[in-house]
Amino acid sequence: MRRSKRENTAIIIFVSSLILILLICAMSIMRTNEYNREVHYELFSGDELYSEEVESEKEVTIKAIPRSNTWTKIFESDSNRYVEKTYRAFTYDFSVSNNTGDSVSDFKIKVMFDKEAYLMSAWNGSLEIHQSMTGGEYVATIPDLREFKKEDYSFDTYTIDGETLIKMKQGDYLIYIPCANVSALEVPIEAYEGTVPGIIMYIADGEDLTGSDVELQYTFHRLIISDRWFWISMTALLAWFVALTIYVITSLQIRKYKLRHERDNEIIMESIETFTGFIDAKDPYTNGHSNRVAEYTKRIASEMGYSGEELDRIYYIALLHDCGKIGVPDNILGKPAKLTEDEFEVIKSHTVCGGEILSSFKSLKDVGEGALYHHERYDGNGYPEGRAGEDIPLIARMICVADSYDAMNSDRVYRKRLSKEKIIEEITECKGKQFDPKIADIALRLIKEGKI
């Protein structure tokens, strides 16, 4: 079975909407991947960094709260003159908090020193040290500061009491790189969780790092299910599947109905054609008349805007317009000579007879109107009721023009068919008299164009 225009339109709509949904889903994936690749930078300083009381509204925050130790060391300097200075050990806990629903896949902590400090130890992560020296900057990464060996690097260091400390001057900085192994597991930081790397350093007694800035560098790992456009596309896809399922089920039911309807129509058509065949067989000169009138009427109705089942209904009504002739005697129906007045009354009775025959045909709306009124005239001089103008049913006015055309265009027992020019002349002459003018004009145009 060929697809209908409606089915083709539905296929286009479903395919187009599916492509749109897939594009939205692809856009969501690209958005998420782009978001996960983006590196974020946040700078922290002052109370926002060093005070527990001050809260930050940033997505990922860091606090550097020092814990003072009892360890103190007296550092000696002999640059110009002998000076002793007391340094106290501080443990700086760099508390990193993830305040979002995404996980932090990686981060780095950059500590920029505004005063002299000495690095003693750090746990878990590695340290990338940036130390300014004569002739430029020296940079090296220490995997574990607790295992630092002076001879492996060129850092400016200070050794006291058997411990070697890395000297950080004003302007120097370090980058803490977190550890991801199972024991430390500083990254990733899951949603709304945190981690606390720590560094121990010596700072001059009475001083601290509150003037130093800390930069936090981090990236997120957002799951695709966290993107609202993903859920929009999934919701749309679900709706698409539901709509497709409903459409397929409905289409199958409609197709099943159409097949049954077509079979019913075929039965009706065959029954009607068989019946009209009996009528046309009574007069060999009018054989096929009912089918032709039905076809002409259908073409006129189509030009008037009718379509589909309504057009089929008009065709069937026109096909049965002469069914009343079944009750007209053959000797009158086929008489070659002029009919007497009584015989003509018998002929005229076929309209009423047809109306009565079709009165029990309830499955075809107004089926009797064609048979009963197709010989009514627009000027009111027709039969059987003498109706005029639009008081005559529209279907009967259509059949009147089609019936008259076929009568003029066919050989009859009492005359030969008329020429096309004569037929056009007759229909034109009878507009507003026998025929509805509008319908007559449509028929004339179809005749001139060769469509009838």
Secondary structure by P-SEA (a helix, b strand, c coil): ccccaaaaaaaaaaaaaaaaaaaaaaaaaaaaaaaaabbbbbbbcccccccccccccccbbbbbbbbbccbbbbbbbccccbbbbbbbbbbbbbbbbbccccccccbbbbbbbcbbbbbccccccccbbbbbcccbbbbbbbccccccccccccccccccccbbbbbbccccbbbbbbbccccccccccccccbbbbbbbbbcccccccccbbbbbbbcccccccccaaaaaaaaaaaaaaaaaaaaaaaaaaaaaaaaaaaaaaaaaaaaaaaaaaaaaaacccccaaaaaaaaaaaaaaaaaccccaaaaaaaaaaaaccccccccccccccccccccaaaaaaaaaaaaaaaaaacccccccccccccccccccccccccccccccccccaaaaaaaaaaaaaaaaccccccccccaaaaaaaaaaacccccaaaaaaaaaaaaaaccc
